[in-house]
Amino acid sequence: MHQLNWQKSGFSGDQANCVEIASAGELVHIRESDDPTTVVTTTRAKLHAWINGAKAGEFDHFVA
């Protein structure tokens, strides 16, 4: 995982509240910068479906 090209979100805060993402082939890896040992791995298709659901408000009740 260390050799992946991790990119921070532009919406990350100044106090280590950063989400980072990297890809390797068809897999996408997501982690928090303050705990880089915990990584969520998914496929591009599943991440794309999740992002579309988030944009459509399907998960708003979790953060409201």
C-alpha positions in Angstrom: 0.0 0.0 0.0 2.9 2.4 0.6 3.9 2.4 -3.0 0.5 3.6 -4.2 0.0 7.2 -5.4 -2.3 8.5 -2.6 -4.2 11.7 -3.4 -5.9 13.9 -0.7 -9.4 15.2 -1.2 -9.7 18.9 -1.9 -12.4 19.1 0.8 -10.0 17.9 3.5 -9.5 20.1 6.6 -6.3 21.6 8.0 -6.4 19.4 11.1 -5.6 16.0 9.6 -9.3 15.3 8.6 -8.1 14.1 5.2 -9.6 11.4 3.0 -7.1 9.9 0.6 -7.7 7.6 -2.4 -5.4 5.5 -4.6 -6.1 3.1 -7.4 -4.4 0.0 -8.6 -5.9 -1.7 -11.6 -9.6 -2.1 -11.1 -9.3 -1.7 -7.3 -9.7 1.6 -5.4 -8.3 2.1 -1.9 -9.6 4.7 0.5 -8.1 5.7 3.9 -8.0 8.5 6.4 -4.7 10.3 6.6 -4.7 10.2 10.4 -5.1 6.3 10.4 -3.3 5.2 7.2 -3.2 1.5 8.3 -7.0 1.2 7.9 -7.9 0.9 4.2 -11.2 0.3 2.5 -10.8 -1.5 -0.8 -13.6 -1.6 -3.4 -13.9 -1.7 -7.2 -14.3 1.3 -9.5 -17.8 0.3 -10.4 -18.9 0.0 -6.7 -17.3 3.3 -5.8 -19.0 5.0 -8.7 -22.4 3.6 -7.7 -21.8 4.8 -4.1 -20.8 8.3 -5.3 -24.0 8.5 -7.4 -26.1 7.5 -4.4 -24.4 10.1 -2.2 -25.0 12.8 -4.8 -28.7 11.7 -5.0 -29.0 12.2 -1.2 -29.5 8.5 -0.5 -27.2 8.7 2.6 -28.2 12.1 3.9 -30.0 10.5 7.0 -26.6 9.3 8.2 -25.1 12.8 8.5 -28.2 14.9 9.2 
